[in-house]
């Protein structure tokens, strides 16, 4: 079984800088960490690998990311924790991508890795909070998607069975392989790296590909391939003042509705 885990480098602190010209996060490599949801997805993949090894079955886990060159060190850390291979898509042409352009690039990476029985992503990234990448990637790969997975119950007979979050509880879903799963942050806690893992990771080769090397269409990546753009970003002003609303219940409701309309809500 081949498993690919998509991981993203996110700011390691709340002190995030924005590029005023592009309205995108400045990713200078400072204090970056693995997106917590992706870390959970990696642990789920490593547990599947452990189960396969106990049964004497072959299983490989590869990590895939799109980011700046220093992201390679985060992928190396993934290898130290048990991943077998790593691929980084790194090129200025990838910069400024929205979720659609990012999904397209990651799909190119999945194909470059030879495809997989399972592709795992975090349910969302803490710096974007869109939860769109996993389902969009499933669409790009023409594969079924199980979102919000909290536990993989079984992978057998060409199918995956998983427990997932739903409103008010949980449900069990099943899908044929290959499939894409998005993983909840609470699904698993990423294991610590072993000494042997750290030593293996030091000599591991992290494959880094440009957009051209990945076979990506220039018109479908980065800002050029992004149909959505952030036109403005700002920090909301804290205001402790309030507006008293008096009158009957109906009058108060009408006043609130008028205020919301003025605010564009």
ABEGO torsion letter per residue (X at the ends): XBBBBBBBBBBABABBBBBAAAGBBBBAGBGBBBBAAAAAAAAAAAAAAAAAAAAGBBBBBBBBBBEBAAAAAAAAAAAAAGBABBBBBBBAAABGBBAAAAAAAAAAAAAAAGEBABBBBBABBAAAGAGAAAAAAAAAAGBBBBBGBABBABBBGGBBBBBBBBBGEBBBBBBBOBBBBBBBAAABBBBBBBAAAAAAAAABBBBBBBAAAAGBBAAABEAAABABBBABBBBBBBBABBBBBBEBAAAAAAAAAAAAAAAGX
